[in-house]
Amino acid sequence: MVREIRAVAPLLAGPGTPTTARGPWLAAALHAAPAPVPRVRHRAVVVEAHRQGRPAGAALLSSRTVLRGGRRVTLVRLLGDGGPPGPPGAAPRRMPAADPAVAAQLADGVADLLARTRGPWELSLTGLPMGDPVLAALGARLGTGASFRTARSRALVDALDEVGPVQRSTDPAGLERWLPVLLAHRPAGSRRADVRALARVHAAAGVLEHAVVLGDDGARAGLLTLLDSGVRRPWFGFGPGLRDAPGQPWVSLVADSRGR
């Protein structure tokens, strides 16, 4: 799967692609799993324009066995779903496709993967941008067993400057001083080790800013922000000066083998 992540990187290079859909985050997701760790399989559905060329579209998926009403069901999701939450406010997942024809081929590939799955299955593709062409084509292929759901996210707003002087830096060494206290306020349900690894990887790449407002005894407030091609995406933090606001809507597709 690492090879596929690297191969689709050019398709995800645009400024509209969030950190959570880019290579470093997805590579970290390969090793992130809730405890107790389930047996997770990673699968890539790829559309290649030429045998030796770059992919024209891809769906990077993971699957694992879950219990539903006492029976074993294969749950298929997008890679990264169920892992550490990224910056809130934008649709976190992507199924890149170069054009509508590629989107249709990619939908065919995902439908074929489901058809070849042994036993009952569930499909849950969440957190995609509104109007995603692959999701629309896949929903048409799955028929009445598929349903779309929309949700509006909540974004985190950085207003630390209203609290007091803010120390901001992208220096990885400086991050280490404040990382323990920041990790104590990591997103709910995430593992400390996973979030720490993601923070260090993105700090080393120069795309993670840590901001701290000092108080009488240590940090009064703090925030980690991912820098996506000039777009600031506040990730998580603590203290005054942080508030939420309406984010972008996103769409999900859920289906199961009973509807086929």
TORSEKOL-387823 format. One record per residue (C-alpha): residue in one letter; z, y negated, x negated. Coordinates in steps of 0.25 Angstrom, whole numbers, plus 5000, padded with zeros to 4 digits. Each point is the difference from the previous one (the first is absolute). Last residue first. Layout:
REC   code      z      y      x
REC      A      Z      Y      X
...
end
This chain:
REC   code      z      y      x
REC      R   4986   5025   5110
REC      G   5012   4993   5006
REC      R   5010   5011   4997
REC      S   4996   4998   4985
REC      D   5007   4987   4999
REC      A   4997   4985   5000
REC      V   5005   4987   4995
REC      L   4992   4988   4996
REC      S   5007   4987   4995
REC      V   4997   4985   5001
REC      W   5005   4988   4993
REC      P   5004   4986   5004
REC      Q   5003   4990   4990
REC      G   5014   4994   4998
REC      P   5009   4992   5008
REC      A   5012   4993   4992
REC      D   5012   5005   4993
REC      R   5010   4992   4992
REC      L   5005   4999   4986
REC      G   5007   4988   4995
REC      P   5014   5006   5000
REC      G   5003   5013   4994
REC      F   4992   5012   4997
REC      G   4987   5005   4995
REC      F   4987   5008   5004
REC      W   4985   5000   4998
REC      P   4995   4985   5001
REC      R   4985   5001   4999
REC      R   4994   4988   4993
REC      V   4985   5000   5000
REC      G   4993   4996   4987
REC      S   4993   5013   4998
REC      D   5012   5008   5005
REC      L   5013   4995   4994
REC      L   5012   5008   5005
REC      T   5013   4993   5003
REC      L   5014   5005   4997
REC      L   5011   4991   5005
REC      G   5014   4996   4997
REC      A   5012   4992   5006
REC      R   5014   4996   4995
REC      A   4998   5007   4987
REC      G   5012   5000   4990
REC      D   5014   4995   5003
REC      D   4999   4985   5002
REC      G   4986   5001   5006
REC      L   4986   5002   4994
REC      V   4987   5000   5008
REC      V   4992   5011   4995
REC      A   4985   5003   5001
REC      H   4993   5012   4995
REC      E   4985   5000   4999
REC      L   4991   5012   4999
REC      V   4986   5000   4997
REC      G   5001   5000   4984
REC      A   4995   5014   4999
REC      A   5013   5004   4993
REC      A   5007   4994   5013
REC      H   4991   5008   5009
REC      V   5005   5013   4993
REC      R   5014   4996   4999
REC      A   5001   4997   5015
REC      L   4993   5012   5004
REC      A   5010   5009   4991
REC      R   5012   4993   5006
REC      V   4995   5002   5014
REC      D   4999   5014   4998
REC      A   5013   5002   4992
REC      R   5008   4993   5011
REC      R   4994   5008   5011
REC      S   4995   4993   5013
REC      G   5006   5001   5013
REC      A   5003   4985   5002
REC      P   4993   4991   4991
REC      R   5007   4997   4987
REC      H   5013   4992   5000
REC      A   5008   5007   4989
REC      L   4987   5000   4993
REC      L   5001   4985   4998
REC      V   5013   5001   4994
REC      P   4996   5011   4990
REC      L   4986   4993   4997
REC      W   5007   4987   4996
REC      R   5001   5002   4985
REC      E   4988   5009   4999
REC      L   4991   4989   5006
REC      G   5001   4992   4988
REC      A   4994   5010   4991
REC      P   4988   5002   5010
REC      D   4998   4985   4999
REC      T   4993   4995   5013
REC      S   5010   4989   5002
REC      R   5006   4991   5010
REC      Q   5014   4993   4999
REC      V   5003   4992   5012
REC      P   5008   4988   5002
REC      G   5007   4999   5013
REC      V   4999   5006   5014
REC      E   4988   4993   5006
REC      D   4992   5005   4988
REC      L   5003   5014   5004
REC      A   4991   4998   5012
REC      D   4992   5013   4998
REC      V   4995   5005   5013
REC      L   5000   5015   5003
REC      A   4989   5005   5010
REC      R   5003   5007   5013
REC      S   4989   5010   5005
REC      R   4992   5000   5013
REC      A   4997   5014   5005
REC      T   4988   5007   5006
REC      R   4999   5014   5005
REC      F   4987   5008   5001
REC      S   5000   5014   5007
REC      A   4993   5013   4996
REC      G   4999   5013   5008
REC      T   4990   4994   5010
REC      G   4989   5000   4989
REC      L   5002   5003   4986
REC      R   4987   4996   4996
REC      A   5001   4986   5007
REC      G   5014   4998   4993
REC      L   4993   5003   4987
REC      A   4990   4989   5001
REC      A   5010   4990   5004
REC      L   5009   5004   4989
REC      V   4989   4999   4990
REC      P   4995   4986   5005
REC      D   5014   4994   4998
REC      G   5000   4989   5011
REC      M   5014   4996   4999
REC      P   5006   5003   4986
REC      L   5006   5014   4997
REC      G   5015   5003   5001
REC      T   5000   5014   5005
REC      L   4991   5012   4999
REC      S   5008   5011   5007
REC      L   4993   5013   5002
REC      E   5008   5012   5005
REC      W   4996   5015   4998
REC      P   5001   5014   5006
REC      G   4996   5012   4992
REC      R   4991   5000   4988
REC      T   4993   4987   4997
REC      R   4985   5001   4999
REC      A   4997   4992   5013
REC      L   5009   4989   4994
REC      L   4992   4999   4987
REC      D   4988   5000   5008
REC      A   5005   4988   5008
REC      V   5003   4993   4987
REC      G   4986   5002   4995
REC      D   4994   4996   5012
REC      A   5008   4987   5000
REC      L   4995   4998   4986
REC      Q   4986   5002   5004
REC      A   5001   4989   5011
REC      A   5007   4990   4991
REC      V   4989   5003   4990
REC      A   4990   4996   5010
REC      P   5008   4988   5004
REC      D   5000   4994   4986
REC      A   5007   5001   4986
REC      A   5012   5008   5006
REC      P   5015   4998   4996
REC      M   5010   5008   5008
REC      R   5012   4990   4998
REC      R   5015   4999   5002
REC      P   5011   4989   5000
REC      A   4995   4991   5012
REC      A   5007   4987   4996
REC      G   5013   4994   5003
REC      P   5010   5008   4992
REC      P   4999   5002   4985
REC      G   5000   5015   4997
REC      P   5008   5011   5006
REC      P   5004   5011   4991
REC      G   4993   5013   5004
REC      G   4998   5006   5014
REC      D   4985   4995   5000
REC      G   4996   4999   4986
REC      L   4988   5009   5001
REC      L   4995   5000   5014
REC      R   5006   5010   5010
REC      V   4998   5015   5004
REC      L   5011   5008   5006
REC      T   4998   5015   5000
REC      V   5008   5006   5012
REC      R   5011   5011   4999
REC      R   5006   5004   5013
REC      G   5014   4998   5005
REC      G   4997   4988   5009
REC      R   4993   4993   4989
REC      L   5003   5004   4986
REC      V   4993   4993   4988
REC      T   4991   5006   4990
REC      R   4994   4990   4990
REC      S   4987   4992   4999
REC      S   4995   4988   4991
REC      L   4987   4992   5001
REC      L   4991   4991   4992
REC      A   4989   4996   5009
REC      A   4988   4996   4992
REC      G   4987   4992   5000
REC      A   4988   4997   4992
REC      P   5005   5008   4988
REC      R   4994   4996   4986
REC      G   4988   5007   4995
REC      Q   4998   5013   4993
REC      R   4997   5008   5013
REC      H   4994   4988   5007
REC      A   5004   4992   5012
REC      E   5014   5008   5000
REC      V   5008   5001   5013
REC      V   5014   5004   4996
REC      V   5011   5008   5008
REC      A   5012   5001   4991
REC      R   5011   5010   5002
REC      H   5015   4999   4995
REC      R   5009   5012   5004
REC      V   5015   4997   5002
REC      R   5010   5011   5000
REC      P   5012   4993   5005
REC      V   5011   4993   4991
REC      P   5014   5000   5005
REC      A   5000   4988   4998
REC      P   4988   4991   5004
REC      A   4988   5000   4991
REC      A   4994   4992   4989
REC      H   4992   5006   4989
REC      L   4986   4998   5006
REC      A   5004   4987   5006
REC      A   5001   4994   4985
REC      A   4985   5003   4999
REC      L   4998   4993   5013
REC      W   5008   4987   4996
REC      P   4993   5000   4986
REC      G   4986   5002   5007
REC      R   5000   4990   5011
REC      A   5003   5002   5015
REC      T   5014   4995   4999
REC      T   4996   4988   4992
REC      P   4993   4995   5012
REC      T   4984   4999   5000
REC      G   4995   4986   5005
REC      P   4998   4995   4986
REC      G   4989   5011   4998
REC      A   5002   5011   4989
REC      L   5002   5012   5010
REC      L   4985   5005   4999
REC      P   5001   4999   4985
REC      A   5013   5008   5000
REC      V   4993   5012   5007
REC      A   4998   5008   4987
REC      R   5014   4997   4995
REC      I   5007   5006   5012
REC      E   4990   5012   5000
REC      R   5003   5003   4986
REC      V   5015   5000   5003
REC      M   4998   5009   5012
end
